[in-house]
Amino acid sequence: MSTTDRELRVGMVGYAFMGAAHSQAWRTVNRVYDLPARARMALICGRDAAKVADAADRLGWEAYTTDWRELIARDDIDVVDVCTPGDSHAEIALAALAAGKHVLCEKPLANTVAEAREMAAAAATARAAGVRSMCGFNYRRVPAVTMMRQLVADGRLGVIRHVRATYLQDWIVDPQFPLVWRLQRDRAGSGALGDIGAHIIDLTQFVTGRRITGVSAVTETFVKERPLPAGSSGLAATVNGAGAADGHGAVDGHGPATGTVTVDDAAVFVARLDGGALATYEASRFATGRKNALRVEINGSLGTVVFDLERLNELEFYDATRPAAEQGFTRILVTEGEHPYMSAWWPPGHIIGYEHSFTHQMRDFIEAVATGADPAPSFADALQVQLVLDAVTRSADLGSSWTEVEPALATVAA
Ligand SMILES: NC(=O)c1ccc[n+]([C@@H]2O[C@H](COP(=O)([O-])OP(=O)(O)OC[C@H]3O[C@@H](n4cnc5c(N)ncnc54)[C@H](O)[C@@H]3O)[C@@H](O)[C@H]2O)c1
């Protein structure tokens, strides 16, 4: 339990998938780590009064509101945690920063580069007044991933030659799966690319400390028309038939209403990193059998390191400096007290899971806010990811032509 009296009163917007993951982390973080401030789960926001009241009760929030503007206007909120789809990130985060609130915003930072630029600029201005902001690329905080970065930074891999990253899911393989918000460009910005591709872009840049400087990409939308979600009303012009909302429910079977999928189902690209490495990235929602398969392999002149999210507590390390007779991949169980984040958890060998990455994220965010340090990834770092997403989309639109990624003056360092 935290030994401090200092409170950070958190207001969180959105209460579904990420809302639940963040709530778990806010509930847990001060019970695991001794931090210079204590998170208080003060206020949760959603648009439906009955549902947000239920969420407040279930997830452990003191109070609820149905208007995020009210949440930001309140004097007794210090931190705004944005867990909504991408179409509202910019509006909420900009208003929160302008009101002097620290902001934690889910990834991808925004739906467009223009929005991300505005958010990064606002974050820089707010920083001068002591207001902190961070984007929620939680996979950085998996201990094995943080350790990967340390191995690279310590020179254990030598010069990085290759980065090989895949993030594969299969939840929309069925063409009858409905047109939820993640399949609409105006809601989500892009498809597999921004949703899961953004994670491996950030993760690999974080681990290598290198930026993607150019890409050549292909993207595809395999299923172009989908049924509207049940209980739909009032979706944008892409809908062919009745309106649709953002539910994740099954198709109700009433009428043939369908809508056009306006995002990529899969994105594949090659890239160059600023240290000279060649990289390949694959993000797909059509990898049948792959539920949430994130894998990264990095080959350097002195070794190789491999991370696989399905074996989250492990790292594979090949150390080419060892005597030839002893070389081979070593499986490191990343559960020792000296491993990143692990000293506060269980005895060695007692493994952790997906949700811990969010607890670690809140730990680092609270510590930065309370000590006046800059949390990472900053909005500038997240803008850099957005610039890569944009370059991938433009390259794919131009028949895979080589497309440079504009530098964003990001600080990739943690
Ligand atoms: N870090 C990760 O691993 C990870 C995983 C999944 C999603 N995400 C990101 O988190 C964000 C949310 O995704 P999700 O999976 O939680 O979506 P979701 O559909 O499960 O939840 C979205 C929530 O936002 C609420 N909402 C939408 N518009 C709102 C508004 N104007 N005001 C108040 N509430 C509003 C919805 O009611 C819902 O509670 C997205 O940016 C997504 O990319 C991150």
Ligand as a Chemical Component Dictionary entry (heavy atoms), coordinates in Angstrom:
data_LIG
# 
_chem_comp.id                   LIG 
_chem_comp.type                 NON-POLYMER 
_chem_comp.pdbx_formal_charge   0 
_chem_comp.three_letter_code    LIG 
# 
loop_
_chem_comp_atom.comp_id 
_chem_comp_atom.atom_id 
_chem_comp_atom.alt_atom_id 
_chem_comp_atom.type_symbol 
_chem_comp_atom.charge 
_chem_comp_atom.model_Cartn_x 
_chem_comp_atom.model_Cartn_y 
_chem_comp_atom.model_Cartn_z 
_chem_comp_atom.pdbx_ordinal 
LIG N1  N1  N 0  -3.587  -0.631 -25.177 1  
LIG C1  C1  C 0  -4.238  -1.669 -25.702 2  
LIG O1  O1  O 0  -3.765  -2.790 -25.698 3  
LIG C2  C2  C 0  -5.590  -1.453 -26.313 4  
LIG C3  C3  C 0  -6.465  -2.541 -26.494 5  
LIG C4  C4  C 0  -7.734  -2.270 -27.014 6  
LIG C5  C5  C 0  -8.101  -0.977 -27.337 7  
LIG N2  N2  N 1  -7.204  0.043  -27.178 8  
LIG C6  C6  C 0  -7.582  1.431  -27.519 9  
LIG O2  O2  O 0  -8.449  1.905  -26.504 10 
LIG C7  C7  C 0  -9.436  2.775  -27.062 11 
LIG C8  C8  C 0  -10.818 2.225  -26.715 12 
LIG O3  O3  O 0  -10.910 0.892  -27.240 13 
LIG P1  P1  P 0  -11.827 -0.209 -26.532 14 
LIG O4  O4  O 0  -11.402 -1.523 -27.043 15 
LIG O5  O5  O -1 -11.842 0.010  -25.060 16 
LIG O6  O6  O 0  -13.239 0.177  -27.152 17 
LIG P2  P2  P 0  -14.671 -0.260 -26.605 18 
LIG O7  O7  O 0  -15.604 -0.144 -27.751 19 
LIG O8  O8  O 0  -14.570 -1.531 -25.859 20 
LIG O9  O9  O 0  -14.982 0.909  -25.539 21 
LIG C9  C9  C 0  -15.122 2.249  -25.926 22 
LIG C10 C10 C 0  -15.798 2.990  -24.798 23 
LIG O10 O10 O 0  -15.848 4.380  -25.118 24 
LIG C11 C11 C 0  -17.174 4.863  -24.834 25 
LIG N3  N3  N 0  -17.378 6.077  -25.622 26 
LIG C12 C12 C 0  -17.330 6.205  -26.960 27 
LIG N4  N4  N 0  -17.531 7.488  -27.299 28 
LIG C13 C13 C 0  -17.689 8.168  -26.141 29 
LIG C14 C14 C 0  -17.945 9.535  -25.819 30 
LIG N5  N5  N 0  -18.068 10.462 -26.777 31 
LIG N6  N6  N 0  -18.072 9.889  -24.502 32 
LIG C15 C15 C 0  -17.960 8.962  -23.541 33 
LIG N7  N7  N 0  -17.726 7.668  -23.783 34 
LIG C16 C16 C 0  -17.604 7.275  -25.069 35 
LIG C17 C17 C 0  -18.057 3.672  -25.179 36 
LIG O11 O11 O 0  -19.324 3.804  -24.611 37 
LIG C18 C18 C 0  -17.232 2.553  -24.533 38 
LIG O12 O12 O 0  -17.432 2.513  -23.147 39 
LIG C19 C19 C 0  -9.132  2.830  -28.549 40 
LIG O13 O13 O 0  -8.348  3.951  -28.816 41 
LIG C20 C20 C 0  -8.348  1.560  -28.813 42 
LIG O14 O14 O 0  -7.475  1.662  -29.915 43 
LIG C21 C21 C 0  -5.978  -0.172 -26.638 44 
# 
loop_
_chem_comp_bond.comp_id 
_chem_comp_bond.atom_id_1 
_chem_comp_bond.atom_id_2 
_chem_comp_bond.value_order 
_chem_comp_bond.pdbx_ordinal 
LIG N1  C1  SING 1  
LIG C1  O1  DOUB 2  
LIG C1  C2  SING 3  
LIG C2  C3  SING 4  
LIG C2  C21 DOUB 5  
LIG C3  C4  DOUB 6  
LIG C4  C5  SING 7  
LIG C5  N2  DOUB 8  
LIG N2  C6  SING 9  
LIG N2  C21 SING 10 
LIG C6  O2  SING 11 
LIG C6  C20 SING 12 
LIG O2  C7  SING 13 
LIG C7  C8  SING 14 
LIG C7  C19 SING 15 
LIG C8  O3  SING 16 
LIG O3  P1  SING 17 
LIG P1  O4  DOUB 18 
LIG P1  O5  SING 19 
LIG P1  O6  SING 20 
LIG O6  P2  SING 21 
LIG P2  O7  DOUB 22 
LIG P2  O8  SING 23 
LIG P2  O9  SING 24 
LIG O9  C9  SING 25 
LIG C9  C10 SING 26 
LIG C10 O10 SING 27 
LIG C10 C18 SING 28 
LIG O10 C11 SING 29 
LIG C11 N3  SING 30 
LIG C11 C17 SING 31 
LIG N3  C12 SING 32 
LIG N3  C16 SING 33 
LIG C12 N4  DOUB 34 
LIG N4  C13 SING 35 
LIG C13 C14 SING 36 
LIG C13 C16 DOUB 37 
LIG C14 N5  SING 38 
LIG C14 N6  DOUB 39 
LIG N6  C15 SING 40 
LIG C15 N7  DOUB 41 
LIG N7  C16 SING 42 
LIG C17 O11 SING 43 
LIG C17 C18 SING 44 
LIG C18 O12 SING 45 
LIG C19 O13 SING 46 
LIG C19 C20 SING 47 
LIG C20 O14 SING 48 
# 
